[in-house]
């Protein structure tokens, strides 16, 4: 007879709360991304910075760092696009970079929320 071992991770109350907060922050970043191209993502970003120290030593910390880095890199790419757009000849390149940056940001949000659901840390 084969026995199956349940290897699910049991989270204590505090860690589950921190995981829920990270999940809601992914949702807030995603809604801001879809509706305002991250214009209002600075609100969940501030919460990421505030909550990250509370998750020291847990997999949830990597999710806060993942969200922070996603925000910063996306904005850097958008600044570059803005500069290229001003040159007029750079408009096609700016449009290409915007599209690629949008796909990259969408990937990072989806990957992050899926890995958070599986209790996996993000690469740091």
C-alpha positions as CSV (number, residue, x, y, z in Angstrom):
1,X,0.0,0.0,0.0
2,X,1.4,3.4,-1.0
3,X,1.4,6.2,1.6
4,X,1.2,9.8,0.5
5,X,3.0,12.4,2.6
6,X,1.4,15.8,2.8
7,X,4.3,18.3,2.2
8,X,2.3,21.5,2.3
9,X,3.8,24.4,4.1
10,X,2.0,25.4,7.3
11,X,2.1,29.1,7.8
12,X,1.7,30.7,11.2
13,X,-0.8,33.5,11.6
14,X,1.7,36.4,11.2
15,X,3.3,34.9,8.1
16,X,-0.1,34.2,6.6
17,X,-1.1,37.9,7.3
18,X,2.1,39.1,5.6
19,X,1.5,36.8,2.6
20,X,-2.1,38.2,2.3
21,X,-0.7,41.7,2.4
22,X,1.8,40.9,-0.4
23,X,-1.0,39.3,-2.4
24,X,-3.2,42.4,-2.1
25,X,-0.2,44.6,-3.1
26,X,0.2,42.5,-6.3
27,X,-3.5,43.1,-7.0
28,X,-3.0,46.9,-6.3
29,X,0.1,47.0,-8.6
30,X,-1.8,45.0,-11.3
31,X,-4.9,47.3,-11.2
32,X,-2.7,50.4,-11.3
33,X,-0.8,48.8,-14.2
34,X,-3.9,48.0,-16.2
35,X,-5.8,51.2,-15.5
36,X,-3.0,53.9,-15.3
37,X,0.2,52.2,-16.6
38,X,1.5,52.2,-13.0
39,X,0.9,56.0,-12.4
40,X,-0.7,55.1,-9.1
41,X,1.6,52.2,-8.3
42,X,3.5,54.5,-5.9
43,X,0.8,53.8,-3.3
44,X,1.4,50.1,-3.1
45,X,5.1,50.7,-3.5
46,X,5.2,52.8,-0.3
47,X,3.4,49.9,1.5
48,X,6.0,47.5,0.0
49,X,8.8,49.5,1.5
50,X,7.0,49.8,4.9
51,X,6.1,46.1,5.1
52,X,9.3,44.6,3.7
53,X,11.3,44.8,7.0
54,X,8.4,42.9,8.8
55,X,9.0,39.9,6.6
56,X,12.8,39.5,7.2
57,X,13.8,35.9,6.9
58,X,10.6,34.7,5.1
59,X,9.8,34.0,1.4
60,X,7.4,37.0,1.5
61,X,10.3,39.5,1.7
62,X,11.4,38.4,-1.7
63,X,8.0,39.2,-3.1
64,X,8.2,42.8,-1.7
65,X,11.6,43.2,-3.3
66,X,10.3,41.7,-6.6
67,X,7.5,44.2,-6.6
68,X,9.8,47.1,-5.8
69,X,12.3,46.2,-8.5
70,X,9.5,45.7,-11.0
71,X,8.2,49.2,-10.3
72,X,11.6,50.9,-10.5
73,X,12.7,49.1,-13.7
74,X,9.4,49.8,-15.4
75,X,9.6,53.5,-14.6
76,X,13.2,53.7,-15.8
77,X,12.1,52.1,-19.1
78,X,9.2,54.6,-19.4
79,X,11.6,57.5,-18.8
80,X,13.8,56.3,-21.6
81,X,10.7,56.0,-23.8
82,X,9.8,59.6,-22.9
83,X,13.2,60.8,-23.9
84,X,13.1,58.9,-27.2
85,X,9.6,60.2,-27.9
86,X,10.9,63.8,-27.6
87,X,13.5,63.1,-30.4
88,X,10.6,62.4,-32.8
89,X,12.8,60.0,-34.8
90,X,12.9,57.8,-31.7
91,X,9.2,57.4,-31.6
92,X,9.1,54.0,-33.2
93,X,11.8,52.7,-30.9
94,X,9.9,54.2,-27.9
95,X,6.7,52.4,-29.0
96,X,8.7,49.1,-29.2
97,X,10.3,49.6,-25.8
98,X,6.9,50.5,-24.3
99,X,5.3,47.4,-25.6
100,X,8.2,45.2,-24.4
101,X,8.2,46.9,-21.0
102,X,4.5,46.4,-20.7
103,X,4.8,42.6,-21.4
104,X,7.8,42.3,-19.0
105,X,5.9,44.0,-16.2
106,X,2.8,41.9,-16.8
107,X,5.0,38.8,-16.7
108,X,6.5,39.9,-13.4
109,X,3.1,40.5,-11.8
110,X,1.7,37.2,-13.0
111,X,4.8,35.2,-12.0
112,X,5.0,36.9,-8.6
113,X,1.3,36.3,-7.7
114,X,1.5,32.6,-8.9
115,X,4.7,31.9,-6.9
116,X,3.3,33.7,-3.8
117,X,0.3,31.3,-4.0
118,X,2.7,28.4,-4.1
119,X,4.7,29.8,-1.1
120,X,7.8,30.2,-3.2
121,X,10.4,32.9,-2.9
122,X,11.2,35.1,-5.9
123,X,14.7,35.2,-7.3
124,X,16.6,38.1,-5.7
